[in-house]
Amino acid sequence: MATGVDQAVGMSLVVFSLLLFTYYSVWVIILPFVDNDHILHKYFLPREYSVIVPGVAAVILLLCIGAFTAVIMWKNRKPKKVD
Amino acid sequence: MTKLLEWLFGVSLVGAVWALVSFDLLDLSLPQTYREVAWPMPLYLLVSFGCYSLATVGYRVATFNDCEEAAKELQGQIKEAKEDLRRRGLKM
């Protein structure tokens, strides 16, 4: 078995993704079938945000990947040889 | 029929059903709650696929076996290679 930090990181990833999946599932699928005066609605933002938040997160992720790629390519540029 | 065509056909079929239900193109007048659930479906599937990928990566990181002998063997081979190159004149 992997030890120490590896196990901690791996397990925290699993737990985080399970929590995210459960929260998002309840938000998208279960909440419309629940009465509007049920207390559960207190824990969730209005449903428009269930589309906006993942969209913004995807844009931020793409920006980070693009920035990382740009930094790496900038560092690796070689000046052209003059013959 | 090629695999690409099969996949495109399947995807467009599912997409057509989704559009029918979310935007009420056939005027079936389904209950509002079903339309509200169907509309974010593509995004929901994407998010759940991302969660599944994250969970799989995390699980495999946690259960990957350390290989003590292979690590030692590799270190030995690295030392050997360094010695050999130093003998041949490569400055390290």
Backbone of each chain as nested JSON, in Angstrom:
{
  "chains": [
    {"id": "A", "residues": [
      {"number": 1, "name": "MET", "atoms": {"N": [0.849, -1.21, 0.0], "CA": [0.0, 0.0, 0.0], "C": [0.873, 1.244, 0.0]}},
      {"number": 2, "name": "ALA", "atoms": {"N": [0.421, 2.287, -0.64], "CA": [1.142, 3.553, -0.586], "C": [1.099, 4.089, 0.836]}},
      {"number": 3, "name": "THR", "atoms": {"N": [2.081, 4.901, 1.18], "CA": [2.177, 5.303, 2.58], "C": [1.967, 6.789, 2.743]}},
      {"number": 4, "name": "GLY", "atoms": {"N": [1.659, 7.169, 3.965], "CA": [1.723, 8.556, 4.426], "C": [0.972, 9.549, 3.567]}},
      {"number": 5, "name": "VAL", "atoms": {"N": [1.71, 10.475, 2.997], "CA": [1.098, 11.596, 2.285], "C": [0.255, 11.098, 1.111]}},
      {"number": 6, "name": "ASP", "atoms": {"N": [0.783, 10.085, 0.387], "CA": [0.055, 9.563, -0.774], "C": [-1.346, 9.116, -0.399]}},
      {"number": 7, "name": "GLN", "atoms": {"N": [-1.427, 8.336, 0.699], "CA": [-2.735, 7.846, 1.107], "C": [-3.652, 8.986, 1.504]}},
      {"number": 8, "name": "ALA", "atoms": {"N": [-3.082, 9.953, 2.27], "CA": [-3.907, 11.081, 2.716], "C": [-4.451, 11.867, 1.533]}},
      {"number": 9, "name": "VAL", "atoms": {"N": [-3.568, 12.178, 0.581], "CA": [-3.998, 12.951, -0.587], "C": [-5.042, 12.186, -1.377]}},
      {"number": 10, "name": "GLY", "atoms": {"N": [-4.778, 10.883, -1.607], "CA": [-5.705, 10.081, -2.399], "C": [-7.078, 10.014, -1.765]}},
      {"number": 11, "name": "MET", "atoms": {"N": [-7.106, 9.712, -0.462], "CA": [-8.386, 9.586, 0.219], "C": [-9.122, 10.914, 0.262]}},
      {"number": 12, "name": "SER", "atoms": {"N": [-8.376, 12.026, 0.449], "CA": [-9.063, 13.33, 0.488], "C": [-9.657, 13.66, -0.866]}},
      {"number": 13, "name": "LEU", "atoms": {"N": [-8.967, 13.27, -1.964], "CA": [-9.543, 13.473, -3.305], "C": [-10.846, 12.708, -3.447]}},
      {"number": 14, "name": "VAL", "atoms": {"N": [-10.842, 11.427, -2.989], "CA": [-12.044, 10.604, -3.115], "C": [-13.189, 11.224, -2.331]}},
      {"number": 15, "name": "VAL", "atoms": {"N": [-12.908, 11.623, -1.074], "CA": [-13.971, 12.183, -0.225], "C": [-14.507, 13.484, -0.823]}},
      {"number": 16, "name": "PHE", "atoms": {"N": [-13.576, 14.323, -1.302], "CA": [-14.007, 15.597, -1.888], "C": [-14.901, 15.379, -3.088]}},
      {"number": 17, "name": "SER", "atoms": {"N": [-14.505, 14.43, -3.971], "CA": [-15.318, 14.234, -5.165], "C": [-16.681, 13.632, -4.811]}},
      {"number": 18, "name": "LEU", "atoms": {"N": [-16.723, 12.765, -3.779], "CA": [-18.017, 12.216, -3.355], "C": [-18.932, 13.317, -2.824]}},
      {"number": 19, "name": "LEU", "atoms": {"N": [-18.356, 14.207, -1.98], "CA": [-19.157, 15.299, -1.434], "C": [-19.685, 16.192, -2.54]}},
      {"number": 20, "name": "LEU", "atoms": {"N": [-18.781, 16.534, -3.491], "CA": [-19.179, 17.412, -4.587], "C": [-20.297, 16.78, -5.407]}},
      {"number": 21, "name": "PHE", "atoms": {"N": [-20.151, 15.467, -5.696], "CA": [-21.153, 14.775, -6.494], "C": [-22.503, 14.759, -5.775]}},
      {"number": 22, "name": "THR", "atoms": {"N": [-22.475, 14.457, -4.475], "CA": [-23.74, 14.389, -3.729], "C": [-24.425, 15.745, -3.685]}},
      {"number": 23, "name": "TYR", "atoms": {"N": [-23.639, 16.795, -3.35], "CA": [-24.227, 18.132, -3.266], "C": [-24.827, 18.543, -4.597]}},
      {"number": 24, "name": "TYR", "atoms": {"N": [-24.051, 18.326, -5.698], "CA": [-24.534, 18.755, -6.996], "C": [-25.75, 17.949, -7.43]}},
      {"number": 25, "name": "SER", "atoms": {"N": [-25.761, 16.64, -7.106], "CA": [-26.917, 15.82, -7.471], "C": [-28.168, 16.304, -6.768]}},
      {"number": 26, "name": "VAL", "atoms": {"N": [-28.048, 16.558, -5.449], "CA": [-29.225, 17.048, -4.719], "C": [-29.688, 18.374, -5.312]}},
      {"number": 27, "name": "TRP", "atoms": {"N": [-28.72, 19.249, -5.604], "CA": [-29.051, 20.576, -6.137], "C": [-29.82, 20.476, -7.443]}},
      {"number": 28, "name": "VAL", "atoms": {"N": [-29.327, 19.61, -8.37], "CA": [-29.907, 19.592, -9.717], "C": [-31.131, 18.701, -9.789]}},
      {"number": 29, "name": "ILE", "atoms": {"N": [-31.076, 17.506, -9.137], "CA": [-32.121, 16.506, -9.404], "C": [-33.192, 16.491, -8.33]}},
      {"number": 30, "name": "ILE", "atoms": {"N": [-32.779, 16.603, -7.041], "CA": [-33.77, 16.359, -5.988], "C": [-34.518, 17.633, -5.626]}},
      {"number": 31, "name": "LEU", "atoms": {"N": [-33.807, 18.776, -5.66], "CA": [-34.413, 20.007, -5.159], "C": [-35.691, 20.433, -5.869]}},
      {"number": 32, "name": "PRO", "atoms": {"N": [-35.814, 20.281, -7.222], "CA": [-37.082, 20.694, -7.843], "C": [-38.304, 19.936, -7.329]}},
      {"number": 33, "name": "PHE", "atoms": {"N": [-38.096, 18.709, -6.803], "CA": [-39.246, 17.935, -6.347], "C": [-39.591, 18.207, -4.897]}},
      {"number": 34, "name": "VAL", "atoms": {"N": [-38.818, 19.109, -4.252], "CA": [-39.046, 19.376, -2.837], "C": [-39.873, 20.657, -2.719]}},
      {"number": 35, "name": "ASP", "atoms": {"N": [-40.813, 20.693, -1.788], "CA": [-41.679, 21.871, -1.63], "C": [-40.858, 23.117, -1.352]}},
      {"number": 36, "name": "ASN", "atoms": {"N": [-41.381, 24.257, -1.783], "CA": [-40.618, 25.496, -1.672], "C": [-40.438, 25.973, -0.248]}},
      {"number": 37, "name": "ASP", "atoms": {"N": [-41.309, 25.508, 0.705], "CA": [-41.109, 25.969, 2.082], "C": [-40.367, 24.952, 2.929]}},
      {"number": 38, "name": "HIS", "atoms": {"N": [-39.807, 23.882, 2.293], "CA": [-38.994, 22.928, 3.048], "C": [-37.678, 23.571, 3.446]}},
      {"number": 39, "name": "ILE", "atoms": {"N": [-37.152, 23.161, 4.601], "CA": [-35.956, 23.816, 5.133], "C": [-34.718, 23.511, 4.284]}},
      {"number": 40, "name": "LEU", "atoms": {"N": [-34.78, 22.442, 3.48], "CA": [-33.612, 22.04, 2.69], "C": [-33.15, 23.145, 1.749]}},
      {"number": 41, "name": "HIS", "atoms": {"N": [-34.107, 23.952, 1.247], "CA": [-33.751, 25.002, 0.299], "C": [-32.794, 26.018, 0.893]}},
      {"number": 42, "name": "LYS", "atoms": {"N": [-32.733, 26.079, 2.234], "CA": [-31.855, 27.064, 2.878], "C": [-30.395, 26.782, 2.568]}},
      {"number": 43, "name": "TYR", "atoms": {"N": [-30.064, 25.484, 2.314], "CA": [-28.651, 25.145, 2.153], "C": [-28.171, 25.254, 0.71]}},
      {"number": 44, "name": "PHE", "atoms": {"N": [-29.067, 25.621, -0.195], "CA": [-28.675, 25.645, -1.606], "C": [-28.967, 27.021, -2.19]}},
      {"number": 45, "name": "LEU", "atoms": {"N": [-28.029, 27.458, -3.08], "CA": [-28.253, 28.718, -3.783], "C": [-29.387, 28.555, -4.792]}},
      {"number": 46, "name": "PRO", "atoms": {"N": [-29.921, 29.662, -5.317], "CA": [-30.932, 29.536, -6.375], "C": [-30.425, 28.712, -7.544]}},
      {"number": 47, "name": "ARG", "atoms": {"N": [-31.306, 28.046, -8.284], "CA": [-30.903, 27.024, -9.237], "C": [-30.136, 27.588, -10.422]}},
      {"number": 48, "name": "GLU", "atoms": {"N": [-30.298, 28.903, -10.704], "CA": [-29.517, 29.445, -11.813], "C": [-28.034, 29.236, -11.555]}},
      {"number": 49, "name": "TYR", "atoms": {"N": [-27.635, 29.362, -10.258], "CA": [-26.216, 29.233, -9.931], "C": [-25.688, 27.832, -10.189]}},
      {"number": 50, "name": "SER", "atoms": {"N": [-26.587, 26.832, -10.25], "CA": [-26.103, 25.472, -10.491], "C": [-25.562, 25.32, -11.898]}},
      {"number": 51, "name": "VAL", "atoms": {"N": [-25.856, 26.277, -12.782], "CA": [-25.267, 26.273, -14.127], "C": [-24.109, 27.252, -14.195]}},
      {"number": 52, "name": "ILE", "atoms": {"N": [-24.267, 28.42, -13.534], "CA": [-23.246, 29.464, -13.645], "C": [-21.956, 29.037, -12.953]}},
      {"number": 53, "name": "VAL", "atoms": {"N": [-22.069, 28.443, -11.74], "CA": [-20.858, 28.119, -10.964], "C": [-19.971, 27.107, -11.679]}},
      {"number": 54, "name": "PRO", "atoms": {"N": [-20.494, 25.971, -12.18], "CA": [-19.603, 25.083, -12.947], "C": [-19.061, 25.732, -14.201]}},
      {"number": 55, "name": "GLY", "atoms": {"N": [-19.855, 26.601, -14.854], "CA": [-19.351, 27.282, -16.044], "C": [-18.162, 28.157, -15.724]}},
      {"number": 56, "name": "VAL", "atoms": {"N": [-18.289, 28.978, -14.644], "CA": [-17.179, 29.837, -14.232], "C": [-15.97, 29.005, -13.83]}},
      {"number": 57, "name": "ALA", "atoms": {"N": [-16.212, 27.898, -13.106], "CA": [-15.107, 27.035, -12.687], "C": [-14.381, 26.451, -13.889]}},
      {"number": 58, "name": "ALA", "atoms": {"N": [-15.124, 26.063, -14.933], "CA": [-14.499, 25.52, -16.134], "C": [-13.65, 26.572, -16.823]}},
      {"number": 59, "name": "VAL", "atoms": {"N": [-14.165, 27.823, -16.89], "CA": [-13.394, 28.9, -17.527], "C": [-12.097, 29.144, -16.756]}},
      {"number": 60, "name": "ILE", "atoms": {"N": [-12.211, 29.176, -15.404], "CA": [-11.012, 29.407, -14.591], "C": [-10.005, 28.286, -14.787]}},
      {"number": 61, "name": "LEU", "atoms": {"N": [-10.502, 27.034, -14.859], "CA": [-9.609, 25.901, -15.068], "C": [-8.874, 26.023, -16.39]}},
      {"number": 62, "name": "LEU", "atoms": {"N": [-9.61, 26.372, -17.456], "CA": [-8.969, 26.522, -18.766], "C": [-7.94, 27.649, -18.743]}},
      {"number": 63, "name": "LEU", "atoms": {"N": [-8.275, 28.759, -18.027], "CA": [-7.318, 29.864, -17.914], "C": [-6.036, 29.405, -17.231]}},
      {"number": 64, "name": "CYS", "atoms": {"N": [-6.176, 28.629, -16.14], "CA": [-4.989, 28.162, -15.415], "C": [-4.132, 27.274, -16.298]}},
      {"number": 65, "name": "ILE", "atoms": {"N": [-4.798, 26.345, -17.036], "CA": [-4.035, 25.453, -17.908], "C": [-3.321, 26.26, -18.975]}},
      {"number": 66, "name": "GLY", "atoms": {"N": [-4.024, 27.236, -19.569], "CA": [-3.41, 28.07, -20.602], "C": [-2.244, 28.869, -20.067]}},
      {"number": 67, "name": "ALA", "atoms": {"N": [-2.407, 29.437, -18.861], "CA": [-1.325, 30.225, -18.275], "C": [-0.11, 29.352, -17.994]}},
      {"number": 68, "name": "PHE", "atoms": {"N": [-0.357, 28.146, -17.44], "CA": [0.739, 27.226, -17.155], "C": [1.493, 26.871, -18.426]}},
      {"number": 69, "name": "THR", "atoms": {"N": [0.736, 26.535, -19.502], "CA": [1.367, 26.193, -20.778], "C": [2.188, 27.367, -21.297]}},
      {"number": 70, "name": "ALA", "atoms": {"N": [1.617, 28.589, -21.198], "CA": [2.332, 29.764, -21.705], "C": [3.637, 29.979, -20.938]}},
      {"number": 71, "name": "VAL", "atoms": {"N": [3.608, 29.811, -19.608], "CA": [4.815, 30.019, -18.8], "C": [5.885, 29.017, -19.189]}},
      {"number": 72, "name": "ILE", "atoms": {"N": [5.485, 27.751, -19.343], "CA": [6.456, 26.718, -19.687], "C": [7.062, 26.987, -21.062]}},
      {"number": 73, "name": "MET", "atoms": {"N": [6.218, 27.349, -22.023], "CA": [6.738, 27.606, -23.367], "C": [7.642, 28.838, -23.371]}},
      {"number": 74, "name": "TRP", "atoms": {"N": [7.309, 29.835, -22.555], "CA": [8.143, 31.034, -22.49], "C": [9.517, 30.688, -21.942]}},
      {"number": 75, "name": "LYS", "atoms": {"N": [9.544, 29.857, -20.891], "CA": [10.832, 29.501, -20.3], "C": [11.698, 28.709, -21.26]}},
      {"number": 76, "name": "ASN", "atoms": {"N": [11.054, 27.906, -22.147], "CA": [11.82, 27.012, -23.007], "C": [12.16, 27.602, -24.353]}},
      {"number": 77, "name": "ARG", "atoms": {"N": [11.947, 28.893, -24.549], "CA": [12.219, 29.416, -25.877], "C": [13.732, 29.542, -26.055]}},
      {"number": 78, "name": "LYS", "atoms": {"N": [14.199, 29.118, -27.241], "CA": [15.644, 29.223, -27.51], "C": [15.859, 30.335, -28.528]}},
      {"number": 79, "name": "PRO", "atoms": {"N": [16.83, 31.188, -28.322], "CA": [17.101, 32.231, -29.321], "C": [17.591, 31.608, -30.614]}},
      {"number": 80, "name": "LYS", "atoms": {"N": [17.206, 32.167, -31.737], "CA": [17.58, 31.597, -33.035], "C": [19.075, 31.77, -33.252]}},
      {"number": 81, "name": "LYS", "atoms": {"N": [19.705, 30.695, -33.825], "CA": [21.153, 30.774, -34.071], "C": [21.398, 31.685, -35.279]}},
      {"number": 82, "name": "VAL", "atoms": {"N": [22.446, 32.519, -35.203], "CA": [22.772, 33.385, -36.337], "C": [23.92, 32.741, -37.086]}},
      {"number": 83, "name": "ASP", "atoms": {"N": [23.721, 32.39, -38.357], "CA": [24.775, 31.7, -39.128], "C": [25.802, 32.699, -39.64]}}
    ]},
    {"id": "B", "residues": [
      {"number": 1, "name": "MET", "atoms": {"N": [-21.166, 1.006, -41.055], "CA": [-21.112, 2.338, -40.436], "C": [-19.918, 2.43, -39.501]}},
      {"number": 2, "name": "THR", "atoms": {"N": [-19.148, 3.488, -39.603], "CA": [-17.954, 3.608, -38.768], "C": [-18.367, 3.924, -37.33]}},
      {"number": 3, "name": "LYS", "atoms": {"N": [-17.343, 3.737, -36.43], "CA": [-17.618, 3.997, -35.017], "C": [-17.978, 5.459, -34.796]}},
      {"number": 4, "name": "LEU", "atoms": {"N": [-17.264, 6.349, -35.526], "CA": [-17.535, 7.778, -35.359], "C": [-18.98, 8.087, -35.685]}},
      {"number": 5, "name": "LEU", "atoms": {"N": [-19.451, 7.538, -36.816], "CA": [-20.837, 7.783, -37.201], "C": [-21.803, 7.229, -36.171]}},
      {"number": 6, "name": "GLU", "atoms": {"N": [-21.489, 6.048, -35.63], "CA": [-22.36, 5.483, -34.6], "C": [-22.46, 6.402, -33.398]}},
      {"number": 7, "name": "TRP", "atoms": {"N": [-21.267, 6.881, -32.929], "CA": [-21.262, 7.75, -31.758], "C": [-22.009, 9.051, -32.03]}},
      {"number": 8, "name": "LEU", "atoms": {"N": [-21.76, 9.63, -33.224], "CA": [-22.455, 10.882, -33.556], "C": [-23.964, 10.669, -33.596]}},
      {"number": 9, "name": "PHE", "atoms": {"N": [-24.383, 9.528, -34.156], "CA": [-25.806, 9.231, -34.221], "C": [-26.396, 9.125, -32.814]}},
      {"number": 10, "name": "GLY", "atoms": {"N": [-25.69, 8.365, -31.943], "CA": [-26.182, 8.224, -30.577], "C": [-26.262, 9.547, -29.853]}},
      {"number": 11, "name": "VAL", "atoms": {"N": [-25.18, 10.353, -30.005], "CA": [-25.149, 11.646, -29.309], "C": [-26.268, 12.556, -29.809]}},
      {"number": 12, "name": "SER", "atoms": {"N": [-26.479, 12.588, -31.139], "CA": [-27.526, 13.481, -31.655], "C": [-28.908, 12.995, -31.243]}},
      {"number": 13, "name": "LEU", "atoms": {"N": [-29.072, 11.672, -31.112], "CA": [-30.361, 11.162, -30.645], "C": [-30.645, 11.618, -29.222]}},
      {"number": 14, "name": "VAL", "atoms": {"N": [-29.638, 11.416, -28.355], "CA": [-29.799, 11.835, -26.957], "C": [-30.013, 13.343, -26.878]}},
      {"number": 15, "name": "GLY", "atoms": {"N": [-29.236, 14.09, -27.701], "CA": [-29.389, 15.545, -27.717], "C": [-30.765, 15.97, -28.161]}},
      {"number": 16, "name": "ALA", "atoms": {"N": [-31.335, 15.259, -29.165], "CA": [-32.668, 15.604, -29.633], "C": [-33.707, 15.36, -28.541]}},
      {"number": 17, "name": "VAL", "atoms": {"N": [-33.595, 14.22, -27.846], "CA": [-34.542, 13.935, -26.755], "C": [-34.438, 14.999, -25.671]}},
      {"number": 18, "name": "TRP", "atoms": {"N": [-33.177, 15.378, -25.35], "CA": [-32.989, 16.405, -24.3], "C": [-33.601, 17.735, -24.708]}},
      {"number": 19, "name": "ALA", "atoms": {"N": [-33.379, 18.131, -25.982], "CA": [-33.922, 19.41, -26.439], "C": [-35.442, 19.378, -26.426]}},
      {"number": 20, "name": "LEU", "atoms": {"N": [-36.008, 18.219, -26.856], "CA": [-37.467, 18.079, -26.833], "C": [-38.028, 18.284, -25.444]}},
      {"number": 21, "name": "VAL", "atoms": {"N": [-37.371, 17.655, -24.455], "CA": [-37.92, 17.742, -23.101], "C": [-37.674, 19.119, -22.495]}},
      {"number": 22, "name": "SER", "atoms": {"N": [-36.45, 19.678, -22.674], "CA": [-36.168, 20.95, -21.99], "C": [-36.897, 22.119, -22.603]}},
      {"number": 23, "name": "PHE", "atoms": {"N": [-36.944, 22.185, -23.941], "CA": [-37.499, 23.386, -24.55], "C": [-38.934, 23.173, -25.032]}},
      {"number": 24, "name": "ASP", "atoms": {"N": [-39.488, 22.005, -24.759], "CA": [-40.898, 21.747, -25.045], "C": [-41.218, 21.978, -26.511]}},
      {"number": 25, "name": "LEU", "atoms": {"N": [-40.392, 21.375, -27.406], "CA": [-40.537, 21.672, -28.824], "C": [-41.799, 21.07, -29.422]}},
      {"number": 26, "name": "LEU", "atoms": {"N": [-42.303, 19.954, -28.813], "CA": [-43.489, 19.314, -29.378], "C": [-44.759, 19.744, -28.646]}},
      {"number": 27, "name": "ASP", "atoms": {"N": [-44.61, 20.704, -27.718], "CA": [-45.757, 21.168, -26.925], "C": [-46.449, 20.011, -26.218]}},
      {"number": 28, "name": "LEU", "atoms": {"N": [-45.612, 19.183, -25.548], "CA": [-46.196, 18.061, -24.802], "C": [-46.732, 18.493, -23.455]}},
      {"number": 29, "name": "SER", "atoms": {"N": [-46.407, 19.712, -23.053], "CA": [-46.79, 20.281, -21.748], "C": [-46.552, 19.28, -20.616]}},
      {"number": 30, "name": "LEU", "atoms": {"N": [-45.238, 18.936, -20.452], "CA": [-44.84, 18.126, -19.298], "C": [-44.88, 19.003, -18.048]}},
      {"number": 31, "name": "PRO", "atoms": {"N": [-44.992, 18.362, -16.855], "CA": [-44.965, 19.16, -15.631], "C": [-43.679, 19.983, -15.533]}},
      {"number": 32, "name": "GLN", "atoms": {"N": [-43.762, 21.177, -14.958], "CA": [-42.633, 22.101, -14.936], "C": [-41.419, 21.493, -14.256]}},
      {"number": 33, "name": "THR", "atoms": {"N": [-41.631, 20.657, -13.195], "CA": [-40.489, 20.11, -12.455], "C": [-39.647, 19.212, -13.338]}},
      {"number": 34, "name": "TYR", "atoms": {"N": [-40.276, 18.418, -14.232], "CA": [-39.485, 17.54, -15.095], "C": [-38.633, 18.349, -16.054]}},
      {"number": 35, "name": "ARG", "atoms": {"N": [-39.195, 19.435, -16.555], "CA": [-38.408, 20.272, -17.456], "C": [-37.242, 20.895, -16.698]}},
      {"number": 36, "name": "GLU", "atoms": {"N": [-37.502, 21.312, -15.443], "CA": [-36.445, 21.928, -14.641], "C": [-35.321, 20.958, -14.355]}},
      {"number": 37, "name": "VAL", "atoms": {"N": [-35.645, 19.664, -14.212], "CA": [-34.608, 18.664, -13.951], "C": [-33.859, 18.339, -15.227]}},
      {"number": 38, "name": "ALA", "atoms": {"N": [-34.569, 18.268, -16.371], "CA": [-33.927, 17.835, -17.612], "C": [-32.976, 18.883, -18.163]}},
      {"number": 39, "name": "TRP", "atoms": {"N": [-33.277, 20.166, -17.912], "CA": [-32.509, 21.213, -18.604], "C": [-31.01, 21.208, -18.301]}},
      {"number": 40, "name": "PRO", "atoms": {"N": [-30.564, 21.116, -17.003], "CA": [-29.113, 21.124, -16.795], "C": [-28.449, 19.776, -17.016]}},
      {"number": 41, "name": "MET", "atoms": {"N": [-29.128, 18.794, -17.602], "CA": [-28.589, 17.437, -17.708], "C": [-27.212, 17.333, -18.351]}},
      {"number": 42, "name": "PRO", "atoms": {"N": [-26.939, 17.993, -19.501], "CA": [-25.586, 17.858, -20.088], "C": [-24.503, 18.325, -19.114]}},
      {"number": 43, "name": "LEU", "atoms": {"N": [-24.74, 19.479, -18.468], "CA": [-23.751, 19.981, -17.509], "C": [-23.607, 19.036, -16.323]}},
      {"number": 44, "name": "TYR", "atoms": {"N": [-24.744, 18.466, -15.88], "CA": [-24.7, 17.551, -14.748], "C": [-23.881, 16.314, -15.08]}},
      {"number": 45, "name": "LEU", "atoms": {"N": [-24.078, 15.778, -16.318], "CA": [-23.31, 14.601, -16.713], "C": [-21.823, 14.922, -16.771]}},
      {"number": 46, "name": "LEU", "atoms": {"N": [-21.493, 16.133, -17.258], "CA": [-20.09, 16.542, -17.31], "C": [-19.486, 16.628, -15.912]}},
      {"number": 47, "name": "VAL", "atoms": {"N": [-20.224, 17.239, -14.977], "CA": [-19.735, 17.381, -13.608], "C": [-19.569, 16.012, -12.953]}},
      {"number": 48, "name": "SER", "atoms": {"N": [-20.522, 15.106, -13.171], "CA": [-20.399, 13.789, -12.537], "C": [-19.262, 12.984, -13.155]}},
      {"number": 49, "name": "PHE", "atoms": {"N": [-19.014, 13.169, -14.481], "CA": [-17.862, 12.512, -15.092], "C": [-16.569, 13.04, -14.492]}},
      {"number": 50, "name": "GLY", "atoms": {"N": [-16.501, 14.382, -14.263], "CA": [-15.323, 14.955, -13.629], "C": [-15.118, 14.415, -12.229]}},
      {"number": 51, "name": "CYS", "atoms": {"N": [-16.211, 14.287, -11.453], "CA": [-16.11, 13.747, -10.099], "C": [-15.62, 12.306, -10.133]}},
      {"number": 52, "name": "TYR", "atoms": {"N": [-16.142, 11.519, -11.088], "CA": [-15.715, 10.124, -11.199], "C": [-14.233, 10.036, -11.513]}},
      {"number": 53, "name": "SER", "atoms": {"N": [-13.76, 10.886, -12.458], "CA": [-12.341, 10.878, -12.8], "C": [-11.493, 11.23, -11.587]}},
      {"number": 54, "name": "LEU", "atoms": {"N": [-11.91, 12.291, -10.86], "CA": [-11.155, 12.722, -9.686], "C": [-11.084, 11.616, -8.648]}},
      {"number": 55, "name": "ALA", "atoms": {"N": [-12.236, 10.943, -8.414], "CA": [-12.276, 9.87, -7.423], "C": [-11.379, 8.708, -7.839]}},
      {"number": 56, "name": "THR", "atoms": {"N": [-11.388, 8.358, -9.135], "CA": [-10.549, 7.257, -9.613], "C": [-9.071, 7.579, -9.44]}},
      {"number": 57, "name": "VAL", "atoms": {"N": [-8.688, 8.83, -9.819], "CA": [-7.287, 9.218, -9.665], "C": [-6.895, 9.175, -8.198]}},
      {"number": 58, "name": "GLY", "atoms": {"N": [-7.743, 9.739, -7.326], "CA": [-7.443, 9.757, -5.899], "C": [-7.315, 8.351, -5.338]}},
      {"number": 59, "name": "TYR", "atoms": {"N": [-8.229, 7.468, -5.729], "CA": [-8.198, 6.106, -5.214], "C": [-6.931, 5.384, -5.655]}},
      {"number": 60, "name": "ARG", "atoms": {"N": [-6.548, 5.577, -6.949], "CA": [-5.368, 4.864, -7.424], "C": [-4.094, 5.44, -6.818]}},
      {"number": 61, "name": "VAL", "atoms": {"N": [-4.091, 6.769, -6.515], "CA": [-2.937, 7.331, -5.813], "C": [-2.813, 6.711, -4.434]}},
      {"number": 62, "name": "ALA", "atoms": {"N": [-3.957, 6.536, -3.75], "CA": [-3.921, 6.023, -2.385], "C": [-3.53, 4.556, -2.329]}},
      {"number": 63, "name": "THR", "atoms": {"N": [-3.842, 3.762, -3.373], "CA": [-3.594, 2.325, -3.285], "C": [-2.401, 1.877, -4.107]}},
      {"number": 64, "name": "PHE", "atoms": {"N": [-1.619, 2.846, -4.635], "CA": [-0.472, 2.441, -5.447], "C": [0.599, 1.878, -4.537]}},
      {"number": 65, "name": "ASN", "atoms": {"N": [1.134, 0.682, -4.874], "CA": [2.122, 0.047, -3.996], "C": [3.497, 0.663, -4.148]}},
      {"number": 66, "name": "ASP", "atoms": {"N": [4.144, 0.897, -2.994], "CA": [5.55, 1.28, -3.044], "C": [6.377, 0.056, -3.388]}},
      {"number": 67, "name": "CYS", "atoms": {"N": [7.365, 0.193, -4.276], "CA": [8.211, -0.95, -4.606], "C": [9.6, -0.662, -4.074]}},
      {"number": 68, "name": "GLU", "atoms": {"N": [9.881, -1.159, -2.833], "CA": [11.151, -0.852, -2.181], "C": [12.328, -1.397, -2.967]}},
      {"number": 69, "name": "GLU", "atoms": {"N": [12.249, -2.704, -3.378], "CA": [13.384, -3.33, -4.056], "C": [13.679, -2.637, -5.38]}},
      {"number": 70, "name": "ALA", "atoms": {"N": [12.616, -2.334, -6.133], "CA": [12.839, -1.688, -7.437], "C": [13.486, -0.323, -7.251]}},
      {"number": 71, "name": "ALA", "atoms": {"N": [13.083, 0.415, -6.171], "CA": [13.681, 1.728, -5.923], "C": [15.176, 1.594, -5.636]}},
      {"number": 72, "name": "LYS", "atoms": {"N": [15.525, 0.609, -4.771], "CA": [16.947, 0.423, -4.437], "C": [17.74, 0.036, -5.681]}},
      {"number": 73, "name": "GLU", "atoms": {"N": [17.163, -0.883, -6.471], "CA": [17.848, -1.338, -7.684], "C": [18.091, -0.165, -8.618]}},
      {"number": 74, "name": "LEU", "atoms": {"N": [17.089, 0.709, -8.735], "CA": [17.227, 1.866, -9.615], "C": [18.317, 2.804, -9.126]}},
      {"number": 75, "name": "GLN", "atoms": {"N": [18.382, 3.037, -7.798], "CA": [19.422, 3.91, -7.258], "C": [20.804, 3.338, -7.548]}},
      {"number": 76, "name": "GLY", "atoms": {"N": [20.925, 2.008, -7.371], "CA": [22.198, 1.36, -7.68], "C": [22.601, 1.547, -9.125]}},
      {"number": 77, "name": "GLN", "atoms": {"N": [21.621, 1.379, -10.027], "CA": [21.916, 1.523, -11.454], "C": [22.319, 2.954, -11.792]}},
      {"number": 78, "name": "ILE", "atoms": {"N": [21.679, 3.933, -11.099], "CA": [22.031, 5.34, -11.35], "C": [23.475, 5.588, -10.951]}},
      {"number": 79, "name": "LYS", "atoms": {"N": [23.878, 5.04, -9.76], "CA": [25.259, 5.225, -9.308], "C": [26.247, 4.62, -10.29]}},
      {"number": 80, "name": "GLU", "atoms": {"N": [25.922, 3.382, -10.738], "CA": [26.768, 2.704, -11.719], "C": [26.965, 3.553, -12.966]}},
      {"number": 81, "name": "ALA", "atoms": {"N": [25.831, 4.097, -13.468], "CA": [25.891, 4.865, -14.71], "C": [26.739, 6.116, -14.514]}},
      {"number": 82, "name": "LYS", "atoms": {"N": [26.584, 6.769, -13.334], "CA": [27.374, 7.985, -13.066], "C": [28.856, 7.678, -13.062]}},
      {"number": 83, "name": "GLU", "atoms": {"N": [29.241, 6.558, -12.376], "CA": [30.647, 6.15, -12.325], "C": [31.191, 5.922, -13.722]}},
      {"number": 84, "name": "ASP", "atoms": {"N": [30.392, 5.209, -14.499], "CA": [30.833, 4.854, -15.845], "C": [31.082, 6.111, -16.682]}},
      {"number": 85, "name": "LEU", "atoms": {"N": [30.118, 7.057, -16.607], "CA": [30.254, 8.266, -17.401], "C": [31.44, 9.103, -16.91]}},
      {"number": 86, "name": "ARG", "atoms": {"N": [31.651, 9.127, -15.577], "CA": [32.775, 9.898, -15.043], "C": [34.098, 9.342, -15.543]}},
      {"number": 87, "name": "ARG", "atoms": {"N": [34.156, 7.974, -15.604], "CA": [35.363, 7.354, -16.121], "C": [35.607, 7.738, -17.564]}},
      {"number": 88, "name": "ARG", "atoms": {"N": [34.549, 7.851, -18.339], "CA": [34.716, 8.189, -19.744], "C": [34.946, 9.666, -19.969]}},
      {"number": 89, "name": "GLY", "atoms": {"N": [34.969, 10.434, -18.922], "CA": [35.37, 11.824, -19.08], "C": [34.255, 12.834, -19.071]}},
      {"number": 90, "name": "LEU", "atoms": {"N": [33.012, 12.417, -18.848], "CA": [31.928, 13.379, -18.832], "C": [31.908, 14.073, -17.48]}},
      {"number": 91, "name": "LYS", "atoms": {"N": [32.014, 15.379, -17.436], "CA": [31.994, 16.093, -16.158], "C": [30.564, 16.182, -15.645]}},
      {"number": 92, "name": "MET", "atoms": {"N": [30.369, 15.809, -14.386], "CA": [29.01, 15.849, -13.833], "C": [28.86, 17.001, -12.862]}}
    ]}
  ]
}
